Amino acid sequence: MIAGITPRPVAPGSRAFIALIAAIMTLTAMSIDINLPAIPATAHALGAGLTTTQLTVTLFFAGFAIGQLLWGMLSDRTGRKPAMLVGFVLYEITTLGCALAPDIATLLSLRVLEGFSAGAAAVLGRAVIRDLFEGPQMARILSLALAAFVTAPIIAPSIGAVILSLAGWRWIFGFLAVYGAVLMVLAALFLEESLKTRNPTALRPGKLVEAFAAVFLDPRSRPWATVTILIFGTLTTYLTNASAVFMAGYGLGASAFGGAFAVIAACSSAGNLLNSRLVRRFRLPRVVRAALAAACLCAILALAVAATDFGGVEALIASLGLFFVAFGLVVANATTLALQPHGAIAGSAAAALGFAQTVVPAGIASLVAALYDGTARPMLAAIILLVAASLLVSARSSAR
């Protein structure tokens, strides 16, 4: 009992359960996006270059990618809840350290560790859902959680800007520490352990290799894992290039860009909500293939708009919004199909998939960013290629 509150685990599948899992999964996005407006101020305060200070994002992602591997394996050994709570404790320590960092080197080092600890929330949220649900029901719950999860990138930059204007960049990390502490308490009080059977050998190094092999060599999961990685490549490519395309290419100001970003993110959320209904009526592979075909058409439309400037930036935002509605119909279903065969190692399987869908898309997005020519064309061409490859892989899958 904490302060007179009697722990009472929320029922799996209930609105409270979905809200809690979604909130836990937002920790990573919140930790990245809330700090974006403060990067110039942080660089000035610590006497560092802007390029160096931007590494606070890159290094967070590096720690996050590696962290997912450990937390997934650890949770298969100890249970989801203990591993998640340890991750939260480490997150609190490193986030408070970021708030007190005396120089840029210290801040960068702590951001790696902060990303590492945040990996627990991301991978274990998916593992809990896999433990408790299967098939269309899992896709539905994951879609609803992702619909709520998408709100983080919409509101986080605005929260960061307000905190920066009122109290300075260090208090952004103070806010994150409070946010993480609240999630930790909620998880401790209301999240029930979902792992039924613990694996005492889960932390052996060979088990990690086995998890990657299970996800990427098993013909039941390999196509859908590949689709998941490629479709996340479209998201990462968009996120990496959006500010350059809209602000430098189309001349949008910060507030206008924030509005465009929010509209497109809301479209992804709408896609996830729509998917939660569609999976009750249609088989998951069918929904994924239809959504990928629609996404490919929307991306081609966006490229045509960018190439001809027909309709201007408004038409580009609209076509990208339609693309991300289709995107929302793919992610939860492809993830479900990839993890479905591996319930016995759900934590490690989710970690392997999470690592791959973080690292590979980041490499793709960086390459596309290097090709930026002042227009949206390189970004959209890359997105078309990634979606077309996803559609080809899904079409060749043996799943029906």
C-alpha positions in Angstrom: 0.0 0.0 0.0 1.3 3.5 -0.9 -0.3 6.5 0.8 -3.4 4.6 1.5 -3.8 3.2 -2.0 -4.4 -0.5 -2.2 -2.8 -2.1 -5.2 -5.5 -3.5 -7.5 -4.2 -4.7 -10.9 -6.2 -3.5 -13.9 -8.0 -6.1 -15.9 -6.1 -7.0 -19.1 -7.8 -5.5 -22.1 -9.7 -2.9 -20.1 -9.5 0.8 -20.9 -7.4 1.4 -17.8 -5.0 -1.4 -18.9 -4.6 0.0 -22.5 -4.1 3.5 -21.1 -1.4 2.3 -18.7 0.5 0.3 -21.3 0.2 3.2 -23.8 1.6 5.6 -21.2 4.5 3.3 -20.4 5.3 3.0 -24.1 5.3 6.8 -24.5 8.4 7.1 -22.2 10.8 6.9 -25.1 9.0 9.3 -27.4 8.5 11.7 -24.6 12.2 11.6 -23.6 13.3 12.4 -27.2 10.7 14.9 -28.4 10.2 17.0 -25.3 13.9 18.0 -25.4 14.0 19.0 -29.1 13.1 22.7 -28.6 15.8 23.0 -25.9 18.8 21.8 -28.0 20.0 25.3 -29.0 19.6 26.6 -25.4 21.4 23.5 -24.0 24.3 24.1 -26.4 24.6 27.7 -25.4 24.4 27.0 -21.6 27.0 24.3 -21.7 29.3 26.1 -24.2 29.0 23.3 -26.8 28.4 23.3 -30.5 24.9 22.8 -31.9 26.0 19.7 -33.8 27.6 18.2 -30.7 24.5 18.9 -28.7 22.3 17.2 -31.3 24.1 14.0 -30.3 21.8 14.0 -27.2 19.2 12.5 -29.6 21.5 10.2 -31.5 23.1 8.7 -28.4 19.8 8.3 -26.7 18.7 6.1 -29.7 21.9 4.1 -29.5 21.4 3.4 -25.8 17.7 2.6 -26.5 18.5 0.1 -29.2 21.0 -1.8 -27.0 18.8 -1.6 -23.9 15.9 -3.3 -25.6 18.1 -6.5 -26.0 18.9 -6.7 -22.3 15.5 -5.8 -20.9 13.7 -8.4 -23.1 16.1 -11.2 -22.1 16.0 -10.1 -18.4 12.2 -10.1 -18.4 12.1 -13.7 -19.7 14.2 -14.6 -16.7 12.8 -12.5 -13.9 9.3 -11.5 -15.2 8.1 -8.4 -17.0 7.2 -6.4 -13.9 10.5 -6.7 -12.0 12.5 -5.9 -15.1 10.3 -2.9 -15.9 10.6 -1.5 -12.4 14.4 -1.8 -12.4 14.4 0.0 -15.8 12.3 2.8 -14.3 14.7 3.2 -11.3 17.7 3.4 -13.6 15.7 5.9 -15.8 15.1 8.1 -12.7 18.8 8.1 -11.8 20.1 8.9 -15.2 17.4 11.5 -16.0 18.1 13.4 -12.8 21.8 13.2 -13.7 21.0 14.8 -17.1 19.2 17.7 -15.2 22.4 18.3 -13.2 25.0 17.6 -15.9 27.8 20.2 -15.6 29.1 19.8 -19.1 28.2 18.4 -22.5 30.4 15.3 -22.1 28.5 14.3 -19.0 25.1 15.0 -20.5 26.0 12.9 -23.6 27.1 10.0 -21.4 24.0 10.1 -19.3 21.7 10.3 -22.4 23.1 6.9 -23.5 22.2 5.4 -20.2 18.9 7.2 -20.1 18.1 5.7 -23.5 19.3 2.3 -22.3 16.9 2.4 -19.4 14.0 3.7 -21.4 14.3 0.6 -23.6 12.6 -1.4 -20.8 9.3 0.5 -21.1 9.2 0.2 -24.9 10.0 -3.5 -25.2 8.2 -4.8 -22.1 5.0 -3.0 -23.0 4.9 -5.1 -26.2 5.9 -8.2 -24.3 3.1 -7.8 -21.8 0.6 -7.5 -24.6 2.0 -10.6 -26.3 1.8 -12.5 -23.0 -1.8 -11.8 -22.6 -3.3 -11.8 -26.1 -3.0 -13.5 -29.4 -4.0 -13.0 -33.0 -6.6 -10.3 -33.8 -7.1 -9.6 -30.2 -3.4 -8.8 -29.7 -3.5 -6.6 -32.9 -6.6 -4.7 -31.5 -5.0 -4.0 -28.1 -1.7 -3.0 -29.7 -3.5 -0.7 -32.1 -5.4 1.0 -29.3 -2.2 1.4 -27.3 -0.3 2.8 -30.3 -3.2 5.2 -31.0 -2.6 6.7 -27.6 1.1 6.4 -27.9 1.1 8.7 -31.0 -0.1 11.6 -28.8 3.4 11.8 -27.2 5.1 13.3 -30.3 2.2 15.7 -30.8 2.3 17.3 -27.3 5.9 16.7 -26.2 7.6 19.5 -28.1 5.0 22.0 -26.9 5.5 20.9 -23.3 9.2 21.2 -23.8 8.9 24.7 -25.2 6.7 25.9 -22.3 9.1 24.5 -19.7 12.1 26.1 -21.6 10.4 29.5 -21.6 9.5 29.3 -17.9 12.3 27.5 -16.2 15.2 26.6 -18.5 16.4 23.4 -20.2 17.4 21.5 -17.0 13.8 21.5 -15.8 12.8 19.6 -18.9 14.7 16.6 -17.5 13.1 17.4 -14.1 9.7 17.0 -15.7 10.8 13.7 -17.3 12.0 12.5 -13.9 8.5 13.3 -12.4 6.8 11.7 -15.5 8.9 8.5 -15.1 8.3 8.4 -11.4 4.5 8.6 -11.9 4.7 5.8 -14.5 6.8 3.7 -12.1 4.3 4.0 -9.3 1.4 3.2 -11.6 3.1 0.2 -12.9 4.0 -1.0 -9.4 0.4 -0.6 -8.2 -1.7 -1.6 -11.1 0.2 -3.7 -13.6 -0.1 -7.4 -12.9 2.8 -9.8 -13.8 1.9 -11.3 -17.2 4.7 -13.9 -17.6 3.4 -17.3 -16.6 6.6 -19.3 -16.9 10.1 -17.9 -16.3 13.1 -19.1 -18.3 16.1 -19.6 -16.0 18.5 -19.7 -19.0 17.2 -16.6 -20.7 20.3 -14.4 -19.9 22.7 -16.8 -21.6 24.4 -15.0 -24.6 23.3 -17.8 -26.9 19.7 -17.1 -26.1 20.0 -13.7 -27.8 21.2 -15.3 -31.0 18.3 -17.8 -30.7 15.8 -15.0 -30.3 17.1 -13.3 -33.5 17.0 -16.6 -35.3 13.4 -17.3 -34.1 12.1 -14.0 -35.4 14.1 -13.7 -38.6 14.5 -17.3 -39.7 11.2 -18.8 -38.9 9.1 -18.6 -42.1 6.0 -17.8 -40.0 7.5 -14.6 -38.6 10.3 -13.6 -41.0 8.1 -11.8 -43.6 6.2 -9.8 -41.0 9.3 -8.9 -39.1 10.8 -7.6 -42.4 7.6 -5.7 -43.1 7.8 -4.1 -39.6 11.4 -3.0 -40.1 10.7 -1.6 -43.6 7.6 0.3 -42.5 9.4 1.7 -39.5 12.0 2.8 -42.0 9.3 5.0 -43.6 8.5 6.6 -40.2 12.1 7.2 -39.3 12.8 8.6 -42.7 9.9 11.0 -42.3 10.9 12.1 -38.8 14.5 12.6 -39.8 13.7 14.7 -42.9 10.4 16.5 -41.9 11.9 19.6 -40.4 14.2 20.2 -43.4 11.5 19.5 -45.9 8.8 21.7 -44.3 10.9 24.4 -42.7 13.8 24.8 -45.1 12.1 23.6 -48.2 8.6 25.1 -47.8 9.5 27.9 -45.4 7.2 27.0 -42.6 7.9 28.6 -39.2 8.2 26.7 -36.0 4.6 26.9 -35.0 3.3 26.1 -38.5 5.7 23.1 -38.7 4.4 22.0 -35.3 0.8 22.1 -36.6 1.7 20.1 -39.7 3.5 17.6 -37.6 0.5 17.2 -35.2 -1.9 16.8 -38.1 0.1 14.0 -39.7 0.7 12.3 -36.3 -3.1 12.4 -35.6 -3.7 10.7 -38.9 -1.4 7.8 -37.7 -3.5 7.6 -34.5 -6.7 7.5 -36.6 -5.3 4.6 -38.6 -4.6 2.7 -35.4 -8.1 3.3 -34.1 -9.6 2.2 -37.5 -7.4 -0.9 -37.4 -8.8 -1.9 -33.9 -12.1 -2.3 -35.6 -11.0 -3.9 -38.9 -9.1 -6.7 -37.2 -12.4 -7.9 -35.8 -13.7 -8.6 -39.3 -10.7 -9.3 -41.5 -7.6 -11.6 -41.3 -4.4 -9.7 -40.3 -2.4 -10.5 -43.4 -5.2 -9.2 -45.6 -5.4 -5.9 -43.7 -1.6 -5.5 -43.9 -1.5 -6.1 -47.7 -4.4 -3.8 -48.4 -2.9 -1.1 -46.2 0.5 -1.4 -47.8 -1.1 -1.0 -51.3 -2.9 2.1 -50.1 0.2 3.5 -48.5 2.2 3.0 -51.7 -0.5 4.9 -53.7 -0.5 7.7 -51.1 3.3 8.0 -51.2 3.2 8.2 -55.0 0.6 10.9 -54.8 2.8 12.8 -52.3 5.8 12.6 -54.6 3.6 13.8 -57.5 2.6 16.8 -55.4 6.2 17.5 -54.4 7.4 17.2 -58.0 4.7 19.5 -59.5 4.0 21.7 -56.5 0.3 21.1 -57.2 -1.6 22.3 -54.1 1.5 23.5 -52.3 2.5 22.4 -48.8 -1.2 21.8 -47.9 -1.5 19.1 -50.5 1.7 17.5 -49.3 0.5 17.5 -45.7 -2.8 15.9 -46.8 -1.2 13.2 -48.9 1.3 12.4 -46.1 -1.6 12.3 -43.7 -3.4 9.7 -45.8 -0.1 7.7 -46.0 0.1 7.6 -42.2 -3.5 6.5 -41.9 -2.5 3.5 -43.9 0.7 3.2 -41.8 -1.4 2.9 -38.7 -3.1 -0.1 -40.3 0.2 -1.9 -40.8 2.3 -1.5 -37.7 0.3 -3.3 -35.0 -0.8 -6.1 -37.4 2.7 -6.8 -38.7 4.2 -6.7 -35.2 1.5 -9.2 -34.0 2.2 -11.6 -36.9 6.0 -11.4 -36.3 5.7 -12.1 -32.5 2.7 -14.5 -32.7 4.8 -17.7 -33.0 7.1 -16.9 -30.2 5.0 -16.7 -27.0 7.5 -18.8 -25.0 10.2 -16.2 -25.6 8.0 -13.1 -26.0 10.5 -10.8 -24.2 13.5 -11.8 -26.2 11.6 -11.9 -29.4 10.2 -8.4 -28.8 13.7 -7.2 -28.0 15.2 -8.7 -31.2 12.4 -7.1 -33.3 12.7 -3.8 -31.4 16.5 -3.6 -31.9 16.2 -4.3 -35.6 13.4 -1.8 -36.1 15.4 0.9 -34.4 18.9 0.3 -35.9 18.0 -0.5 -39.5 15.6 2.4 -40.1 18.0 4.8 -38.4 20.7 3.8 -41.0 18.2 4.2 -43.8 17.0 7.6 -42.6 20.5 8.9 -42.2 21.4 7.9 -45.8 18.2 9.7 -47.1 19.0 12.8 -45.0 22.4 12.9 -46.7 20.6 13.0 -50.1 18.5 16.0 -49.1 18.3 18.5 -52.1 16.1 21.2 -50.7 12.9 19.3 -51.7 10.7 16.5 -50.4 11.6 14.2 -53.4 14.4 12.1 -51.8 12.4 11.5 -48.7 9.3 10.5 -50.6 11.2 8.4 -53.2 12.8 6.4 -50.3 9.4 6.0 -48.6 7.9 4.6 -51.9 10.8 2.1 -52.2 10.4 0.9 -48.6 6.6 0.5 -48.9 6.9 -1.3 -52.3 9.5 -3.7 -50.8 7.1 -4.3 -47.8 4.3 -5.0 -50.2 6.4 -7.4 -52.2 7.5 -9.3 -49.0 4.0 -9.5 -47.7 2.6 -10.7 -51.0 5.2 -13.5 -51.1 4.4 -14.6 -47.5 2.9 -18.0 -47.1 0.5 -16.6 -44.5 -3.1 -16.5 -45.7 
